[in-house]
C-alpha cells in the first residue's frame, strides 16, 4: 500500500493524495477482487461532533465519521486520488475485498494525514511581538534609570503599586509596514495581551504577561485612552492593520494557568489544581516554581468546552493532556471554521519540537 501503513503525512488544503494498493500475488488481482479506502477524510464536521460528544459524556455513534470509498482498478492494483479540502488530522487505510467479500488488510497502523491551511504553505515567517516594548523606549539599548528606580522602590516599600509606561497597540500598529513589508513577516505573534496582576502575586514591577487575569479582556496598559474606543476596539485596530497588509495575527493564550485572583479563579475555583493541603498549586518547569501563577486542572472537560473560543493556544505540550487538546480544537472549529492551532514543546534534551 502507498503511502505506506503507519506513515504520517503533512499536507495543505488544496493538495491531493493518491492512495494505491496491490494484492500480494497477481492471480488475486485478476479475480473478482475489489478495493476500498476506509477514511474520515472529508468528514471533518462528523469527526468534530464525535470528539465533542465523547469528551462531554454524551452518546456517540461509533465511527460515524468513517466511510469506505471504492478504489479504481489499474493494471497492477487499485488506486484513488482524493482532494484535501478541510483542515484537521485524518486517517486512512486501504483494504481488499475478495469474491466472497472477505476483507484483506495490509499489516500496520492507519496512515495519518495532518492537513494545514493553505496560507501556511509559504510566506509563514512569524514575528513575535511583545506589545509593551513598543513604547518610547523601544530603541534604547538599556532602560535603567537609577534615580527613578530609587523613587519607585521607596513607594513600593510603603505598599504602593507602581506601573512603568507601556507600549500600546497603536504603537505596534505603526511598525507593521516595516515588520510585514520590509522584514517579510506575514504572521504577527502577540505575547499575551490580557490584564495582569497589579496588587499582589505580581512578578516584577510589570507582572508577567503569562499571569492572565481575564482571557477575554485586554490589558488597559496596552490601550491609549480616548473617548471613542475601547481596549477591544484598539486591539481590533491592530488586527485590521495587519490584515490590510496581508498579514495574520496569532494570539498567545496560555491555558495551563492564570494569574492569582483571575476571573476564572474567583468564579470557578473548582477548575484549579489543589495541593494535598488544599492550597492552590502553582505550575513550574526545569526545577523552578512560578509562584505568580495558579495552575488549572486540565482534565475538567467543562473548562475546555467553555474555552473553545480560543484560536491560538501555547503551553508546554508535555503537560497538554488529551481532553483539552481533543476538545477545544474541534469545539472551536465548530463555530470558527478557520482557526490555526499551535503548541510548543521541548524534548528531554532541549531539542525543539513543534506540534500543530
Phi and psi in degrees as a GROMACS rama.xvg file:
@    title "Ramachandran Plot"
@    xaxis  label "Phi"
@    yaxis  label "Psi"
@TYPE xy
-131.882  134.261  UNK-2
-56.3416  157.598  UNK-3
-67.9273  150.136  UNK-4
-59.4853  143.518  UNK-5
81.37  -5.3817  UNK-6
-72.7085  148.138  UNK-7
-115.219  121.884  UNK-8
-113.709  144.003  UNK-9
-112.241  120.954  UNK-10
-136.579  175.014  UNK-11
-126.689  154.109  UNK-12
-56.3547  132.433  UNK-13
104.317  -18.8141  UNK-14
-75.0843  168.834  UNK-15
-126.463  152.16  UNK-16
-124.89  129.669  UNK-17
-98.1063  120.236  UNK-18
-104.362  133.803  UNK-19
-132.767  151.671  UNK-20
-147.151  144.03  UNK-21
-129.127  150.613  UNK-22
-75.1464  155.731  UNK-23
-66.871  -29.5506  UNK-24
-131.336  147.286  UNK-25
-64.6033  -28.7035  UNK-26
-63.5807  -34.1603  UNK-27
-65.6832  -37.2815  UNK-28
-68.0666  -24.6042  UNK-29
-84.7577  -14.0765  UNK-30
-83.1569  -172.227  UNK-31
-83.0294  52.7805  UNK-32
-93.0231  159.837  UNK-33
-141.369  175.37  UNK-34
-136.793  150.202  UNK-35
-132.999  151.303  UNK-36
-111.323  116.533  UNK-37
-92.8576  122.677  UNK-38
-157.865  161.041  UNK-39
-111.857  14.1282  UNK-40
-59.4944  136.54  UNK-41
81.1902  3.59137  UNK-42
-123.78  40.5745  UNK-43
-61.4116  -41.8338  UNK-44
-62.8238  -42.509  UNK-45
-65.9657  -38.6725  UNK-46
-65.3273  -42.2327  UNK-47
-61.3571  -42.6923  UNK-48
-62.0559  -39.2486  UNK-49
-59.7498  -47.3306  UNK-50
-65.8695  -46.8241  UNK-51
-61.9847  -45.2191  UNK-52
-64.9475  -40.9675  UNK-53
-63.5608  -44.5971  UNK-54
-79.773  -17.0353  UNK-55
-92.5087  5.22785  UNK-56
75.3981  20.5464  UNK-57
-94.762  165.892  UNK-58
-66.784  137.656  UNK-59
-128.076  133.331  UNK-60
-80.3492  115.076  UNK-61
-59.0753  130.389  UNK-62
57.0756  31.2325  UNK-63
-68.3961  -17.8955  UNK-64
-85.7749  -9.79926  UNK-65
-87.5691  153.512  UNK-66
-150.092  156.979  UNK-67
-106.11  121.834  UNK-68
-107.96  123.591  UNK-69
-61.7063  138.88  UNK-70
-101.832  154.22  UNK-71
-88.7313  140.119  UNK-72
-73.4799  137.247  UNK-73
-125.085  -178.101  UNK-74
-63.1041  -33.4726  UNK-75
-124.573  16.7688  UNK-76
165.949  -139.788  UNK-77
-138.709  154.057  UNK-78
-152.831  160.45  UNK-79
-155.233  140.485  UNK-80
-114.183  125.188  UNK-81
-116.543  136.242  UNK-82
-79.2473  150.356  UNK-83
-104.654  108.182  UNK-84
-113.08  -6.1138  UNK-85
-130.678  143.848  UNK-86
-79.1201  142.47  UNK-87
150.36  -175.61  UNK-88
-111.9  124.357  UNK-89
-127.502  165.603  UNK-90
-131.207  157.949  UNK-91
-158.628  151.491  UNK-92
-160.892  133.106  UNK-93
-92.4948  154.216  UNK-94
-149.289  165.386  UNK-95
-108.261  149.971  UNK-96
-119.61  123.217  UNK-97
-84.5856  -176.596  UNK-98
-65.4193  -16.3502  UNK-99
-98.695  9.77119  UNK-100
64.1669  24.292  UNK-101
-79.6243  139.419  UNK-102
-90.4788  137.868  UNK-103
-123.539  108.685  UNK-104
-102.126  139.752  UNK-105
-70.6099  149.498  UNK-106
-67.1101  150.4  UNK-107
111.7  168.79  UNK-108
-78.3656  168.995  UNK-109
-62.2892  154.428  UNK-110
-76.0109  134.994  UNK-111
-105.399  130.671  UNK-112
-123.46  113.213  UNK-113
-95.7634  113.56  UNK-114
-104.12  117.941  UNK-115
-99.6231  161.346  UNK-116
-61.8862  149.933  UNK-117
-61.9022  -32.6854  UNK-118
-64.279  -23.9981  UNK-119
-82.8139  2.09621  UNK-120
-67.1576  -43.9529  UNK-121
-141.096  174.362  UNK-122
49.4186  48.9573  UNK-123
-116.531  27.7555  UNK-124
-68.5338  132.719  UNK-125
-101.66  132.322  UNK-126
-105.487  117.291  UNK-127
-90.5561  120.154  UNK-128
-118.216  127.514  UNK-129
-101.905  101.796  UNK-130
-54.8005  -35.8999  UNK-131
-55.3172  -30.9691  UNK-132
-85.2069  3.57935  UNK-133
-99.2446  22.6376  UNK-134
-88.1982  -152.333  UNK-135
-65.0637  -21.961  UNK-136
-94.9258  9.72816  UNK-137
-63.2116  -25.3813  UNK-138
-99.8882  2.84205  UNK-139
-83.7161  140.719  UNK-140
-72.53  -30.9874  UNK-141
-146.607  147.048  UNK-142
-117.206  7.14263  UNK-143
-67.0281  134.825  UNK-144
-134.221  101.333  UNK-145
-61.1813  -39.2137  UNK-146
-65.3089  -46.6855  UNK-147
-65.1139  -37.894  UNK-148
-61.6529  -41.2773  UNK-149
-64.4439  -39.3286  UNK-150
-65.8339  -42.7951  UNK-151
-65.2072  -41.8255  UNK-152
-64.6043  -35.3679  UNK-153
-65.32  -36.5752  UNK-154
-68.8302  -42.4568  UNK-155
-65.8318  -32.4421  UNK-156
-66.4109  -21.4901  UNK-157
-91.8428  2.65564  UNK-158
96.0752  5.37174  UNK-159
-82.332  146.328  UNK-160
-94.3045  129.758  UNK-161
-116.787  137.743  UNK-162
-124.903  119.627  UNK-163
-68.9592  163.468  UNK-164
-61.4803  152.097  UNK-165
-131.496  149.97  UNK-166
-65.4471  156.244  UNK-167
-116.655  164.328  UNK-168
-54.6803  -40.3623  UNK-169
-68.6334  -30.5524  UNK-170
-64.7231  -44.145  UNK-171
-65.5986  -40.0168  UNK-172
-58.6816  -34.5435  UNK-173
-66.2677  -23.5972  UNK-174
-91.3522  -5.20053  UNK-175
-61.9612  -39.9781  UNK-176
-56.8064  -39.2105  UNK-177
-68.4974  -44.9478  UNK-178
-64.0868  -43.6806  UNK-179
-84.2187  -49.8141  UNK-180
-85.0032  -34.5714  UNK-181
-88.8891  -49.1285  UNK-182
-81.7651  -20.3619  UNK-183
79.2135  22.2836  UNK-184
-89.527  120.106  UNK-185
-97.5527  -4.81567  UNK-186
-127.713  123.113  UNK-187
-101.002  112.556  UNK-188
-100.179  111.713  UNK-189
-89.2696  128.394  UNK-190
-61.8117  162.119  UNK-191
-48.1111  136.078  UNK-192
-112.423  15.405  UNK-193
-85.4735  161.991  UNK-194
-59.4631  145.912  UNK-195
-125.325  162.522  UNK-196
-58.8315  142.358  UNK-197
-124.987  -13.448  UNK-198
-113.501  -35.7384  UNK-199
-152.59  163.537  UNK-200
52.1903  44.1655  UNK-201
-105.379  132.709  UNK-202
-91.0356  110.946  UNK-203
75.3725  -176.281  UNK-204
-73.1285  -32.1719  UNK-205
-94.0078  -24.7979  UNK-206
87.0969  144.869  UNK-207
-69.2144  137.215  UNK-208
-65.7939  -15.8298  UNK-209
-87.4834  0.1506  UNK-210
-97.6634  64.3923  UNK-211
-67.8552  137.538  UNK-212
-97.4882  -22.0873  UNK-213
-155.728  112.769  UNK-214
-74.4008  -4.20763  UNK-215
-110.063  10.1494  UNK-216
-129.499  164.883  UNK-217
-110.076  154.078  UNK-218
-69.5488  124.027  UNK-219
-58.7396  -24.4167  UNK-220
-64.9716  -19.9822  UNK-221
-93.7268  4.64966  UNK-222
-111.446  135.572  UNK-223
-89.4206  122.532  UNK-224
-69.0029  127.024  UNK-225
-148.945  171.345  UNK-226
-96.3593  11.4698  UNK-227
-115.217  -20.737  UNK-228
-130.233  155.479  UNK-229
-98.5074  174.862  UNK-230
-62.1414  -40.4726  UNK-231
-63.8368  -37.8218  UNK-232
-58.6863  -43.8879  UNK-233
-72.1536  -31.0636  UNK-234
-63.7814  -42.055  UNK-235
-64.1703  -35.0919  UNK-236
-56.8298  -43.2534  UNK-237
-63.6262  -45.2718  UNK-238
-67.0699  -38.8984  UNK-239
-62.3596  -40.524  UNK-240
-63.2004  -40.1898  UNK-241
-66.2785  -43.9523  UNK-242
-64.3777  -34.5857  UNK-243
-66.2393  -21.3007  UNK-244
-96.3692  5.1621  UNK-245
82.7365  13.5077  UNK-246
-102.754  169.039  UNK-247
-122.028  158.028  UNK-248
-117.16  125.161  UNK-249
-103.648  135.857  UNK-250
-106.463  130.517  UNK-251
-86.6343  102.27  UNK-252
-111.576  118.092  UNK-253
-89.2541  119.618  UNK-254
-115.145  19.2056  UNK-255
-92.3837  -22.5077  UNK-256
-164.709  172.632  UNK-257
-133.374  176.835  UNK-258
-77.8329  161.934  UNK-259
-65.6601  137.848  UNK-260
78.1898  19.6671  UNK-261
-67.4738  161.656  UNK-262
-56.5188  -40.5211  UNK-263
-67.0714  -40.5237  UNK-264
-67.5621  -39.6692  UNK-265
-68.4857  -37.744  UNK-266
-91.3355  -27.0223  UNK-267
-138.833  68.0141  UNK-268
-60.8426  -21.1195  UNK-269
-68.8461  -14.4667  UNK-270
-81.916  0.422148  UNK-271
-111.606  150.377  UNK-272
-74.3924  139.222  UNK-273
-116.472  146.737  UNK-274
-76.9048  164.569  UNK-275
-55.3674  -28.2244  UNK-276
-85.2638  3.93005  UNK-277
92.3747  -6.26212  UNK-278
-78.977  155.511  UNK-279
-67.7181  142.857  UNK-280
-94.6085  145.76  UNK-281
-105.042  141.138  UNK-282
-78.8636  176.657  UNK-283
-173.558  174.993  UNK-284
-162.052  155.017  UNK-285
54.8071  36.2229  UNK-286
80.2838  6.3111  UNK-287
-115.28  135.352  UNK-288
-99.233  127.508  UNK-289
-88.9746  92.3198  UNK-290
-74.4602  -9.72283  UNK-291
-87.434  4.35254  UNK-292
-122.302  154.941  UNK-293
-126.208  130.861  UNK-294
-86.4845  138.754  UNK-295
-81.298  146.945  UNK-296
-80.9757  110.386  UNK-297
-74.8511  -13.7108  UNK-298
-100.144  8.23292  UNK-299
-87.7217  106.262  UNK-300
-61.6544  -32.4459  UNK-301
-58.366  -35.5961  UNK-302
-63.034  -45.0454  UNK-303
-79.0246  -30.967  UNK-304
-66.3362  -37.4952  UNK-305
-72.0323  -23.7051  UNK-306
-96.4861  16.0568  UNK-307
-75.3961  1.53525  UNK-308
-77.7914  -10.2155  UNK-309
-69.2518  137.87  UNK-310
-113.709  3.37286  UNK-311
-154.713  131.814  UNK-312
-135.127  137.995  UNK-313
-134.57  127.442  UNK-314
-162.247  165.901  UNK-315
-60.5246  115.803  UNK-316
-66.1804  -23.534  UNK-317
-66.6794  -18.0802  UNK-318
-107.197  2.09308  UNK-319
-88.1281  101.705  UNK-320
-77.7408  168.178  UNK-321
-64.7327  -39.7989  UNK-322
-56.0137  -51.1978  UNK-323
-69.2999  -38.6952  UNK-324
-63.568  -39.8087  UNK-325
-79.2318  -25.885  UNK-326
-97.0641  -46.2523  UNK-327
-67.0243  -37.9068  UNK-328
-64.8962  -52.0664  UNK-329
-63.2066  -38.6738  UNK-330
-65.637  -36.2913  UNK-331
-68.3533  -44.0808  UNK-332
-67.3787  -21.7499  UNK-333
-62.8224  -35.391  UNK-334
-102.009  -28.4244  UNK-335
-126.696  102.721  UNK-336
-64.507  -22.9176  UNK-337
-124.372  44.7904  UNK-338
-77.9383  160.732  UNK-339
-126.082  117.575  UNK-340
-100.944  135.475  UNK-341
-134.727  152.099  UNK-342
-139.803  163.518  UNK-343
-131.615  146.591  UNK-344
-153.534  165.127  UNK-345
-126.519  135.966  UNK-346
-70.2216  173.006  UNK-347
-58.219  -33.4388  UNK-348
-100.573  16.9037  UNK-349
91.8692  5.29997  UNK-350
-77.7359  125.76  UNK-351
-64.6525  142.811  UNK-352
-133.695  138.813  UNK-353
-116.516  139.811  UNK-354
-127.842  140.056  UNK-355
